Amino acid sequence: VTHAVGDFLITQWLFSTAGGKYDIDLAESCAQVQSAADVVIDRDLRLDYSPDRGQVETRQAVADLYAGACGPDGVVVTHGGQEALYLFYRTFLSPGAHVITTVPGWQQSWEVPRAAGCSVTELVWRPGDPFDTEALREALRPETSLVILCSPGNPSGCMLTDDEWTSILAILDGAGVWLLSDEEFLADLSTSTIRRYPRCLSVSSLSKMYGLPGLRMGWAATASAEGRAAIERMINYKRYTSIANSPICEQIALDVLSDLGSQQNRYQSLLRDGAELLTKFAALHSGVISVVPPQGTPFAWVQLDAAISSFTLARRLLDEYRVLIMPGEVFATEHGFRLTYARPTDVLSAGLDRLGDLLEKVRLRPT
Ligand SMILES: Cc1ncc(COP(=O)(O)O)c(C=O)c1O
């Protein structure tokens, strides 16, 4: 038995509710987005179909990010990380299987497995809290086939510690369970869990720290023979969905990946400058908000301590101030919001000023 997927709340908020109503975006999870003028486009490129799994040069450049943990044969290039995740769910999961994911989190990770006829346990991993490894152990069932983890997490911005990973991987190994490691926000993929666990697939993309979500260039990578077999099944499914990647996007991706140093510098300086403003902002509005320190993500989770829901706050900020944030409700939680600070400082400080104004209103006059 398969089921329909529910409405995708994040994009519904971004495009339907908020579309056209804001001029400052502190909601999208990407670092400040780059434009076509920032990349090199080969005018002579042939607009033919390209190889379904991605060109060997692109797959090699992705493999290099994992610093030798995998080769080009362990990589499939996809339309964003989202397609890689979807292809894995559709080819790996069978009806009746049990899947474990975490909330607040990425809605696809419970919605698509449920649509594939699986039962899903949503483990609570609150922003800033340690991961509950015992709860993971207790959630395992004989039919559990997959655990999905995202570190650093969205929307928490928090990473699993090395000790937490060690305990988690021991639990999964003992049960023979696969790990889908959503590493969209892991800036250094040489530390990917594919290094530590063979039944593991890493998914990432050029969307987040590179600020290139419109390229729709993502991938899955694995270090093991069983992972490569899973990737072959994904490639076969991809022939029924998008067939191949856009050669223009792959050419740009290759160019971007050949210039890693300046891409990383751009990202780190956005984070550094933004974090400074964010820290001052948090101090100014303590009592009504507290910021969970982000661990390398373009955004931070902000706890809201006011007699108003985070959704109402986000709605008022949009309607009265034309600033966009991501209310906790779209991640299956409440009393908080995700705030993206990897923005040019003039944009960020204008956005934070407006948000601060509203926060002081709701501190004084709860609605
Ligand atoms: C946790 C997580 N996984 C996957 C994605 C998919 O992103 P993309 O398809 O742009 O790589 C996102 C996008 O926001 C995300 O936050």
The ligand as an SDF file (V2000), in Angstrom:
LIG
                    3D

 16 16  0  0  0  0  0  0  0  0999 V2000
   18.2450   18.9670    4.9730 C   0  0  0  0  0  0  0  0  0  0  0  0
   18.0760   19.2020    3.5110 C   0  0  0  0  0  0  0  0  0  0  0  0
   18.2150   18.1730    2.6600 N   0  0  0  0  0  0  0  0  0  0  0  0
   18.0870   18.3390    1.3390 C   0  0  0  0  0  0  0  0  0  0  0  0
   17.7840   19.5740    0.7950 C   0  0  0  0  0  0  0  0  0  0  0  0
   17.6480   19.6780   -0.6970 C   0  0  0  0  0  0  0  0  0  0  0  0
   18.3720   20.7250   -1.2430 O   0  0  0  0  0  0  0  0  0  0  0  0
   18.9680   20.7080   -2.7360 P   0  0  0  0  0  0  0  0  0  0  0  0
   18.0750   19.8380   -3.5580 O   0  0  0  0  0  0  0  0  0  0  0  0
   18.9660   22.1200   -3.1650 O   0  0  0  0  0  0  0  0  0  0  0  0
   20.3440   20.1210   -2.6370 O   0  0  0  0  0  0  0  0  0  0  0  0
   17.6010   20.6530    1.6420 C   0  0  0  0  0  0  0  0  0  0  0  0
   17.2250   22.0000    1.1200 C   0  0  0  0  0  0  0  0  0  0  0  0
   16.8940   22.9160    1.8390 O   0  0  0  0  0  0  0  0  0  0  0  0
   17.7620   20.4690    3.0290 C   0  0  0  0  0  0  0  0  0  0  0  0
   17.6240   21.4820    3.8880 O   0  0  0  0  0  0  0  0  0  0  0  0
  1  2  1  0
  2  3  1  0
  2 15  2  0
  3  4  2  0
  4  5  1  0
  5  6  1  0
  5 12  2  0
  6  7  1  0
  7  8  1  0
  8  9  2  0
  8 10  1  0
  8 11  1  0
 12 13  1  0
 12 15  1  0
 13 14  2  0
 15 16  1  0
M  END
$$$$
